[in-house]
């Protein structure tokens, strides 16, 4: 976020090298409340990620990762596009225009694989090209190439990552 600060501090400077950087927006939503998850089910262990750990817990079935609470994760995806929840980033077609190319950071490879599987079959998110860079066998250069190619060929993309390309990488689109 230091780049964002530098971008705004020298906003009027035509030589500002950060001027070309895209705006980064972060949104906080109360998933537990909106999904009606009872607070006693969430083990927070003194941090704020208890709900996410509960929601995105995975298991392996026949060499494939899936969510332990798959129906709840499907409800979460539906919530992201629910027009009755206007604070969610994909709640309507206008918002989706702002979020044409998004980067979703997940906890680990298992969550990434399970999430990609659900997104491919979702009524809205199936229209997005999914770029799964959770694979540990690809380099940062290869991952960046996959993303830029997907963006150049598709109107909407979602990149799923778990540690890759979260620091010191710039993709202008």
BELHUZI-V325930 format. One record per helix or strand of 3 or more residues. SS is the DSSP state (H for helix, E for strand). FROM is the first residue (numbers start at 1). TO is the last residue. If there is no record, write none. Layout:
# BELHUZI-V325930
ss = <SS;SS>
from = <FROM;FROM>
to = <TO;TO>
This chain:
# BELHUZI-V325930
ss = <H;H;H;H;E;E;H;H;E;H;H;E;H;E>
from = <2;31;39;50;58;64;70;93;101;109;125;129;140;157>
to = <9;34;41;55;61;67;80;98;105;120;127;132;153;161>
